[in-house]
Amino acid sequence: MITLTCKECNNTHGSKLDAHLIQMLRCHDTFAGFGKRPIRGNIEVAGIRVPADIDWKATIHKTTTFRLRQNEAQKLNRFRQTLTRGDVDKINLELNFEYIPNSAYLAVLRIAYLAMFREVGYKYVLSPAAGVIRKLIASYPDRTRILVGSLQRLRMYRLHQPSPSSFFPSPMILPSLC
C-alpha cells in the first residue's frame, strides 16, 4: 500500500509511534508463547534485585526461562546463594515491556487513517471526522492530554455528520498528517 505523508511525520511517526506498536506486538507474541525475543525485567529475592531476560512460555505449558544479565559479580553471587539456600518465601518479578500503550494505539489509528485514505480517497481525508483523527495523530507529543476529548469529538461526528463521500465532489489537495 502506498500513502502520502509529509517527510517529517513519516520519519517521526515511524520511530516514535510504530516502534511502540511493534514492541507491543512482540510482547503479546511472547505471552502467547511464540515470541522470539525475551522480555527484559528484574528479579528480586530477599532485597537483591538483578536484571534478567525472561522467555515466557507458561501460557503454552513449557518452562519459562530467566537469564540473568550482566551485573555486579558480588550481587549475582549473593542472589544465587540466596536461591540455593532454599529459604526464599517471595520472588518479585518486574517486567519492562518497553512500549507506551497510547503510542502503540496511536500507531494503529495512524495506520487505519492512511488505509482509509487509500481506500476512500480525498473525500474521507477532508471530512470533519478524519480531521479529528488527523489532529490527534499530528499532536503526537501532546497526545495524552487530547486523546479522550478527540475520540469523543470523533464519536460526535460519526453520529451527526453525513458519510465522507458526500462532503466534497473532487478536492485537489494532498492529505497530510500535519
C-alpha positions in Angstrom: 0.0 0.0 0.0 1.3 3.5 -0.9 0.1 6.5 1.0 1.2 10.1 1.2 2.6 11.8 4.3 4.9 14.6 4.8 8.6 13.7 5.4 8.6 15.0 9.0 5.5 13.0 10.0 6.7 9.9 8.3 10.1 10.0 10.0 8.8 11.0 13.4 5.9 8.6 13.5 8.0 5.6 12.3 10.4 6.0 15.2 8.0 7.4 17.9 4.8 5.5 17.2 5.3 2.5 15.0 8.2 1.3 17.2 5.9 1.1 20.2 3.3 -0.9 18.2 6.0 -3.3 17.1 7.2 -3.8 20.6 3.6 -4.2 21.9 3.0 -7.0 19.3 6.3 -8.7 20.3 5.2 -8.7 23.9 1.8 -10.1 23.0 3.6 -12.8 21.0 5.9 -13.6 23.9 3.0 -14.0 26.3 1.1 -16.2 23.7 4.1 -18.5 23.8 5.6 -17.9 20.4 7.7 -14.8 20.8 11.2 -14.8 19.5 12.6 -12.2 21.9 12.7 -12.4 25.7 11.1 -9.6 27.8 13.5 -7.5 29.9 12.9 -7.2 33.5 14.2 -7.6 37.0 14.0 -10.3 39.6 14.2 -9.5 43.3 14.9 -12.0 46.0 15.4 -11.0 49.7 16.1 -7.4 48.6 18.6 -8.3 46.0 17.4 -7.0 42.6 19.1 -8.3 39.4 18.3 -7.6 35.7 17.1 -10.6 33.6 15.8 -11.6 30.2 12.5 -13.6 30.6 11.5 -16.0 27.9 7.8 -16.5 28.9 6.4 -19.9 28.0 4.0 -20.6 30.8 1.0 -19.9 28.6 1.9 -22.9 26.4 2.8 -25.1 29.4 6.5 -25.0 28.8 9.3 -23.8 31.1 9.7 -20.1 31.4 13.4 -19.2 31.3 15.0 -16.4 33.3 18.5 -15.5 32.1 20.4 -13.1 34.4 22.0 -10.2 32.6 25.4 -8.8 33.4 25.6 -7.2 36.8 28.0 -6.8 39.7 29.6 -10.2 40.4 29.1 -9.9 44.2 25.4 -9.1 43.8 24.9 -12.1 41.4 26.7 -14.4 43.8 24.5 -13.2 46.8 21.4 -13.7 44.6 22.4 -17.2 43.6 23.4 -18.2 47.2 20.0 -16.9 48.5 18.2 -19.0 45.9 20.4 -22.1 46.6 19.7 -21.9 50.4 16.0 -22.5 49.6 14.7 -20.2 52.3 13.1 -17.8 49.8 9.5 -17.1 50.6 8.9 -14.5 47.9 10.3 -13.6 44.5 9.3 -10.3 42.9 9.3 -10.1 39.1 9.2 -6.8 37.3 8.7 -6.8 33.5 9.6 -3.9 31.3 7.5 -4.1 28.1 9.5 -1.2 26.6 6.5 0.4 24.9 4.0 3.1 25.8 0.4 1.8 25.2 -1.0 5.1 24.0 1.8 5.4 21.4 1.1 1.9 20.1 -2.7 2.7 19.9 -1.9 5.9 18.1 0.2 4.0 15.6 -2.8 1.7 14.9 -5.0 4.8 14.5 -2.5 6.3 12.0 -2.4 3.0 10.0 -6.2 3.0 9.9 -6.3 6.7 8.8 -3.8 6.0 6.0 -5.6 2.8 4.9 -8.9 4.7 4.8 -7.3 7.4 2.6 -6.0 4.6 0.3 -9.5 3.1 0.1 -11.8 6.1 0.1 -9.5 8.9 -1.1 -9.6 12.6 -0.5 -13.3 12.7 0.4 -12.5 10.8 3.5 -9.4 12.8 4.4 -11.2 16.1 4.2 -14.2 15.0 6.2 -14.6 16.5 9.7 -14.3 13.1 11.3 -11.0 12.4 9.6 -9.9 15.9 10.6 -10.3 14.9 14.3 -8.2 11.8 13.7 -5.6 13.8 11.7 -5.4 16.4 14.6 -5.0 13.6 17.1 -2.2 11.9 15.2 -0.4 15.2 14.4 -0.4 16.2 18.1 1.7 13.2 18.9 4.0 14.7 21.5 1.0 16.0 23.4 -1.3 13.0 22.7 -2.2 12.1 26.3 -3.9 15.4 27.0 -6.2 15.4 24.0 -6.7 11.6 23.4 -10.0 11.3 25.2 -11.5 14.6 24.0 -10.6 13.9 20.4 -12.2 10.4 20.5 -15.4 11.9 22.0 -15.5 14.5 19.2 -14.9 11.7 16.6 -18.0 9.9 18.0 -20.0 13.1 17.7 -19.0 13.4 14.0 -19.9 9.8 13.4 -23.3 10.3 14.9 -24.2 13.7 13.5 -22.4 14.1 10.2 -23.2 12.6 6.7 -20.9 10.0 5.3 -17.5 11.1 4.0 -18.5 10.6 0.3 -21.0 13.5 0.5 -18.6 16.2 1.6 -16.6 17.2 -1.4 -17.0 16.3 -5.1 -13.3 16.2 -6.1 -10.8 18.1 -4.0 -7.3 18.7 -5.4 -5.1 18.9 -2.3 -2.7 16.3 -0.9 -3.5 14.8 2.5 -1.1 15.4 5.3 -1.0 14.4 8.9 0.4 17.8 9.8 
